[in-house]
Amino acid sequence: MSGAEGEGTTGTGTPDRPELPGFLRPLAESARAGDRTLAPPRSPGPGREITRRSAVLLLLSGTTLEEAELVVEERGHRMRSQPGQFALPGGGVEAEDADVRATALREAREEIGLDAGQVRVLGEFAPIPMPWRGQVVHPVAAWAPRRPDLAVGDPVEVERVVRLPLIGPDSLTDPSCRFMGSFDGRAVGPVFSLSQDRFVWGFTAMLVEGALEIMGLAPDDAAREARAAAGRAADEADAGSAVPAAPPRIEIPPERRREGPRA
């Protein structure tokens, strides 16, 4: 069920190929166009010649917004690069990969046991340069109508597979889970801190926030909707003009920083 990207965005769908749910259509349209950037180019240090290409998989599942989840992985705690951080499945493009979509699916199979037959590739977003690494990253979007069966592939590389709800309590759009990150006092962008020690920050959080914005689920918008649903007339009256309060600042904990292998 990994057919051409963007198929099934309209119509009734079939049992073998269900219709793409409405909440995902803006994301699918952007991915199909291929020119939308999920996160700004990153350049925290001196640039190098771009010699590497990689792909990451933005995998969403569910046929309704209430059951929708995003899949991420907690990187192995003894990895040399970004140990213990949460990331989208992905890795470097290899010679045998037909394209970056094939790279993203292959890496997801190796890292979290994803069966490509359970997902539909929606397309890819504009590549994001990482000059200080000499690398460019291609985000690829995919959708699984049913919750895919997933498991850790290499326990050295992946500590655990994690699913993040899109809406509701303890979700990516729950205002109480939304922060702005600080690394030794330096602002480092959005943070999503959910229960069970699911702490997403850095490049991955920027990609997630970009996807939420495309779907109309940016955290501040979700907060306004939640207040309105709770019947707070005052908030409803000025929801169209009020400027949302900035999320609180949170310091990145040591166990989630880019340090070497932990003892």
Disulfide bonds with the S-S distance in Angstrom:
none
